[in-house]
């Protein structure tokens, strides 16, 4: 499953929580959307760069036209792959923290709604 899940899964999750609970979670983590957006764009950008670097490395390795020396391309490819990994891990970690926080908030709401007898 992807870090954010598919739209159906996301909609189902949103239906499991009240708007007040969703807002409470957003208040507790105000920059989560910004972090997720930046990590997503970073992963995409580094993925494109990794694809280009990999195709250049393959061209050099298999006797094609070397636009850059291989000793420049391989470190670039390594950095791009690491950035994709770090950004994907960041997205996964943030989504996991969000689910955990929403569960905690919902559990607190259930406890607050109970009547003492």
Secondary structure, 3 states (H helix, E strand, C coil): CCCCCCHHHHHHHHHHCCHHHHHHHHHHCCCHHHHHHHHHHHHHHHHHHHHHHHHHHHHHHCCCCCCCCHHHHHHHHHHHHHHHHHHHHHHHHHHHHHHHHHHHHHHHHHHHHCCCC
